[in-house]
Amino acid sequence: MTNQIGRSSVLLASGTVVSRILGFVSAVVLARTVGLIGSGADAFALANQLPNNVYAIVAGGVLSAVFVPQII
């Protein structure tokens, strides 16, 4: 049983590390493509902000409404 928990923990940690690395690579590619400053970067940030905010509100609300009662 303990061995299975250890394997699961390593798998979860590995997935988190890979996710962070891919996020960093994505940010670097985006910065090289759009640029760090200027109208292109501003337009991208503005266009990307609304869907991200809607997702955060909906996903955060749904997840907390579903999982918090189950955990408590």
N, C-alpha and C positions, 0 to 999 in steps of 0.2 A: 504494500500500500504506500509506504513512504517513498519507494523507488518511483512509483507512478506520479506522485506529487512532484518529485524532483524533476522528472522528465517534462511534466506539464509546465512547471515554472520556467525551465530553460527554454522551452518552445515559445512560451508567451514573451519572455524577455527578448529572445532572438527576433520575434516578429516586431516588437516595439523598436528595437535597434534598427532593423531594416526599414521600417516605416519612417523613422527620423532621418535616416540617410537619404532615402528617396525624396523626402520633403525638402531637404537641403539642396539636393541636385535639381529638383524642380524649381526652387527659388533662384538658383544660379542661372539656369537656362532661361527663366523668365526675365531676369535682370539683364542678361546679355541680349535677349531678343527685343524687349520693349525699351530697355534703358532704365537707368536709375532715377534720372530727373528729366523733366521736359513734359510736353503736352501728351506724348504717347503713354508715359507712365501714369500721368494724372487721369487720362481717359480710361485706362485699364483699371486703375484703382476705383474710380467712380462706378464703372460698369460692373465690377466684381463685388462691390460692397453690398448692394441690395440683395442679390441671391444668397450671399453668405449670411447676412443678418436674418433673412427669412428662414433659412435652414437652421440657424442656431436657435431661433425662437421656437420653431415647430419641433425640431428634434429634441431640444432641451425640455420643452413642455411635455411632449409625448413620453419621452423616456422617464422623466421624473414622475409623471402621473401613473405610469405602468409599473416601474420597478420599485419605487420607494414604498408603496404599500406592500409589495411582495417581500421586501427585505425586512420591513418592520413587522 
